[in-house]
């Protein structure tokens, strides 16, 4: 492709001519009449920027002539960004589901040495001692604390039909006042002492057998599903709740519990509450802030998903970098005579390098934006469930494509473009003018 054909647009040709004239004029003017240092520096900077703009416009104007190669590189980068954002949205959604309902004003009490509720246990009398501790908030119905039990039941996944471990929690009436944002969205609450359950919104959507008005078989008993509840996307939405006493009878737990969830008078009351329990010789328990406990519970899975996703995206990014390199090397080779002609007219090596890198970055950013939009449309809000290995139960959650993830994906695309354009740009700037003209 000739220089005259590549810059056929009047505006592009005018820019090239103006930049060349400015380059020659700046040098001649310096010899005829000395300029002030500041004015000379400003003129040199403006000349340099004008060259960068003219060359960048010239490079971009030739993209239609290389549509196939450009489209391949752009689509490759879009794929990298889509996979990167989509995978991290899984980890983000899982982390949100497990931590959204956590509060620094709520404490969870477990048996000392226990990491999860599954391996914790204490007797009913001990739960009363815990609820008498200073720092727990109270209302006209008593302390805002709920002694609870935890188990898993098998229910089929709607998507595959395979059995999954679904959390079943036995709670006391105060559980609805201890937790933030618990609300019934269909039906009603279970009645204490009756074989009734309510299902979290996410659990009902992800697992079969939790339809409102249906029945749930637990052991030899049939429990009626009388309501659905929501907690603004929190972990409890993946659970099924029933009365703690009914739970104890069904699982033959006697008067035992596995945890106590307590709302404190304030977040600052936690330290005093924790120290009181640790110093009580009748108890062998530990207290954790609810948000810290949930964060610890989600750490393993979110780190695993993030790590695997980053590795996959990195491998794809390597391929995208080679694609960008191939595209830009081909572009530079096809325009070697034009670039050499411009350098002979007075264009410096720096603007040549920067213009090619900018062209590569613009193509990569286009791919990054396409990949980000595709990831948002395909993944954001997508419902799924995965195993929480700390509790050996399923957690239902929604993929969460956040603006921060989209920015990370676009930044990843920009890095790919910069790397893919740098080496071809250096070759174009370092190639001797005579050699370039002969090769072109």
Secondary structure, 3 states (H helix, E strand, C coil): CCHHHHCCCHHHHHHHHHHHHHHHHHHHHHHHCCCCHHHHHHHHHHHHHHHHHHHHHHHHHCHHHHHHHHHHHHHHHHHHHHHHHHHHHHHHHHHHHHHCCCCCCEEEEEECCCCCHHHCCEEHHHHHHHHCCCCECEECCEECEEEEEEEEEEEEECCCCCEEEEEEEEECCCHHHHCCCCEEEEECCCCCCCCEEEEEHHHHHHECCCCCCCEEEECCEEEEEEEEEECCCCHHHHEEEEEHHHHHHHHCCCCEECEEEEEECCHHHHHHHHHHHHHCCCCCEEEEEHHHHHHHHHHHHHHHHHHHHHHHHHHHHHHHHHHHHHHHHHHHHHCHHHHHHHHHCCCCHHHHHHHHHHHHHHHHHHHHHHHHHHHHHHHCCCEEEEEECCCCEEEEEECCCCHHHHHHHHHHHHHHHHHHHHHHHHHHHHCCHHHHHHHC
